[in-house]
Amino acid sequence: MTSADEPVLVVGLGNPGPRYAGNRHNVGFLVADELAARVGGKFKAHKGGAEVLECRLAGRRAVLAKPRSFMNLSGGPVVATARFYKVTPADLVVIHDELDLPYPAVRLKLGGGENGHNGLRSISKSLGTRDYLRVRFGIGRPPGRMDPADFVLRDFSATERKDLAVNVDHCADAVEALVGKGLEAAQNLFHAR
């Protein structure tokens, strides 16, 4: 990450509209909403195809964003928003659901594969690089033989919903640590749990 004067773009991934609001795939939106609540701001429509909120996050200039496109088309709005705010991939943070982590593990990383995540695939393709920061919120694997595509578009279970707000809050803490302290320090704080 670059200096505090350069903005960081923090993107929460999800699908727009009330039908998808409680889906596992929308946890990125939930975390972005929590960050917006913490800074006392409201998202506004932006010409780049995302809802955005300019703020200060962990002492840095930041732009919170939620693409208005469907998940598998996230790349266009993310790149358009990054270009508008002159944010490089090194200062892009993407918050997303992760099948390969148990619920509610939070892990931070730079780059790597997309693990079948269509939102990440779209962003990597549109950016022309996989080298951006990711905040991964574990949703676990689907039960039995359920198709992962169906699983991510289902709401969190009743058991998961009991502590979902606490886990979203924890993930928002990890985003703030990443923005304020950098990747390695944030990993040391949040990967020990």
Phi, psi and omega per residue, in radians:
M1 nan 2.571 -3.128
T2 -1.583 -2.900 -2.987
S3 -1.177 2.928 -3.130
A4 -1.133 -0.359 3.134
D5 -1.310 -0.507 3.139
E6 -1.439 2.335 -3.113
P7 -1.267 2.617 2.991
V8 -1.846 2.420 3.103
L9 -1.816 2.044 -3.124
V10 -1.915 1.966 -3.048
V11 -1.922 2.154 2.992
G12 -1.671 2.237 -3.122
L13 -1.618 2.554 3.101
G14 -3.125 -3.066 3.041
N15 -1.927 2.442 -3.093
P16 -1.317 2.698 3.023
G17 1.737 2.691 -3.070
P18 -1.106 -0.489 -3.118
R19 -1.030 -0.555 -3.048
Y20 -1.797 -0.067 -2.925
A21 -0.904 -0.717 -3.080
G22 -1.672 0.120 -3.100
N23 -1.199 2.651 3.050
R24 -1.008 -0.627 -3.118
H25 -1.112 -0.303 -3.064
N26 -1.710 0.232 -3.101
V27 -1.109 -0.497 3.068
G28 -1.071 -0.706 3.065
F29 -1.098 -0.739 -3.125
L30 -1.056 -0.751 3.139
V31 -1.191 -0.726 3.094
A32 -1.066 -0.707 3.102
D33 -1.113 -0.682 3.100
E34 -1.114 -0.753 3.108
L35 -1.095 -0.710 3.115
A36 -1.094 -0.724 3.116
A37 -1.096 -0.667 -3.138
R38 -1.111 -0.630 -3.131
V39 -1.615 -0.005 3.092
G40 1.205 0.537 -3.110
G41 -1.993 2.962 3.110
K42 -2.174 2.476 3.074
F43 -1.243 2.510 3.081
K44 -2.266 2.580 3.110
A45 -1.083 2.439 -3.137
H46 -2.197 2.603 -3.086
K47 -1.106 -0.306 3.131
G48 -1.294 -0.071 3.122
G49 1.638 0.367 3.114
A50 -2.379 2.793 2.908
E51 -1.501 2.295 -3.087
V52 -2.259 2.747 3.049
L53 -2.498 2.025 3.058
E54 -1.492 2.313 -3.062
C55 -2.784 -3.058 2.941
R56 -1.952 2.302 -3.116
L57 -2.268 2.096 -3.138
A58 0.911 0.697 3.089
G59 1.435 0.036 -3.113
R60 -1.991 2.631 2.936
R61 -1.107 2.327 -3.086
A62 -2.507 2.671 2.983
V63 -2.169 2.038 3.019
L64 -1.534 2.451 -3.106
A65 -2.498 2.535 3.000
K66 -2.277 1.945 3.132
P67 -0.993 2.486 3.106
R68 -1.580 -0.029 3.117
S69 -1.521 2.983 2.999
F70 -1.245 2.748 -3.021
M71 -0.836 -0.830 -3.040
N72 -1.262 -0.037 3.078
L73 -2.073 0.374 -3.073
S74 -1.099 -0.480 -3.034
G75 -1.006 -0.768 -3.116
G76 -1.010 -0.975 3.120
P77 -1.093 -0.633 3.141
V78 -1.132 -0.812 -3.130
V79 -1.171 -0.732 3.126
A80 -1.073 -0.731 3.134
T81 -1.191 -0.745 3.102
A82 -1.058 -0.749 3.121
R83 -1.104 -0.778 -3.109
F84 -1.024 -0.758 -3.103
Y85 -1.600 0.090 3.120
K86 0.976 0.834 3.132
V87 -1.778 2.259 3.099
T88 -1.516 2.837 3.093
P89 -0.950 -0.522 3.134
A90 -1.114 -0.384 -3.129
D91 -1.966 0.437 3.084
L92 -1.862 2.220 3.091
V93 -2.072 2.160 3.133
V94 -1.991 2.189 3.131
I95 -1.774 2.187 -3.058
H96 -2.615 2.823 3.044
D97 -1.300 2.604 -3.084
E98 -2.386 1.953 3.121
L99 -1.126 -0.532 -3.031
D100 -1.476 0.134 3.041
L101 -2.115 2.475 3.098
P102 -1.205 2.614 3.037
Y103 -1.150 2.338 -0.061
P104 -1.944 0.759 -3.111
A105 -1.022 2.520 3.063
V106 -2.119 2.240 3.113
R107 -2.341 2.559 -3.116
L108 -2.042 2.442 3.096
K109 -2.738 2.869 3.047
L110 -1.956 2.183 3.043
G111 1.178 -2.795 -3.108
G112 1.749 -3.054 -3.112
G113 -1.362 3.104 -3.122
E114 -1.745 -0.167 3.121
N115 0.891 0.674 3.096
G116 1.355 0.103 -3.122
H117 -1.424 1.967 -3.037
N118 -1.161 -0.527 3.083
G119 -1.139 -0.811 3.108
L120 -1.129 -0.716 -3.138
R121 -1.031 -0.770 3.135
S122 -1.117 -0.732 -3.140
I123 -1.150 -0.833 -3.134
S124 -1.029 -0.756 -3.134
K125 -1.129 -0.791 -3.106
S126 -1.198 -0.648 3.129
L127 -1.313 -0.497 -3.031
G128 1.397 0.253 3.099
T129 -2.727 2.692 3.021
R130 -1.729 -0.037 -3.024
D131 -1.485 1.295 2.993
Y132 -2.406 2.838 -3.063
L133 -1.401 2.473 3.125
R134 -2.210 2.411 2.977
V135 -1.971 1.945 -2.987
R136 -1.781 2.122 3.122
F137 -1.807 2.009 -3.074
G138 -1.188 2.265 3.045
I139 -2.028 -0.076 3.118
G140 1.355 3.063 -3.140
R141 -1.556 2.660 3.096
P142 -1.150 2.614 3.119
P143 -1.263 2.623 3.063
G144 0.931 -2.244 -3.101
R145 -1.858 0.344 -3.129
M146 -1.059 2.396 3.092
D147 -1.144 2.246 3.108
P148 -0.940 -0.586 3.134
A149 -1.115 -0.607 3.073
D150 -1.298 -0.689 -3.098
F151 -1.057 -0.807 -3.077
V152 -1.201 -0.406 3.132
L153 -1.631 0.248 3.039
R154 -1.802 2.670 3.077
D155 -1.176 2.732 3.003
F156 -1.003 2.569 -3.138
S157 -1.179 2.882 3.118
A158 -1.012 -0.719 3.126
T159 -1.111 -0.790 3.138
E160 -1.132 -0.640 -3.096
R161 -1.154 -0.437 -3.127
K162 -1.005 -0.691 -3.121
D163 -2.072 0.337 -3.123
L164 -1.074 -0.750 -3.114
A165 -1.056 -0.714 3.124
V166 -1.134 -0.717 -3.110
N167 -1.252 -0.631 3.043
V168 -1.119 -0.724 3.099
D169 -1.042 -0.781 3.117
H170 -1.071 -0.730 3.125
C171 -1.149 -0.688 3.089
A172 -1.101 -0.655 3.054
D173 -1.038 -0.725 -3.138
A174 -1.128 -0.691 3.094
V175 -1.083 -0.799 -3.138
E176 -1.102 -0.701 3.100
A177 -1.108 -0.733 3.121
L178 -1.065 -0.807 -3.121
V179 -1.181 -0.705 -3.039
G180 -1.501 -0.593 -3.019
K181 -1.971 -0.261 -3.093
G182 1.677 2.915 -3.008
L183 -1.073 -0.919 -3.024
E184 -1.101 -0.792 -3.138
A185 -1.111 -0.725 -3.140
A186 -1.174 -0.675 3.078
Q187 -1.075 -0.743 -3.138
N188 -1.076 -0.612 3.134
L189 -1.298 -0.731 -2.936
F190 -1.807 -0.276 -3.132
H191 -1.506 -0.242 3.136
A192 -1.273 -0.370 -3.049
R193 -1.364 nan nan
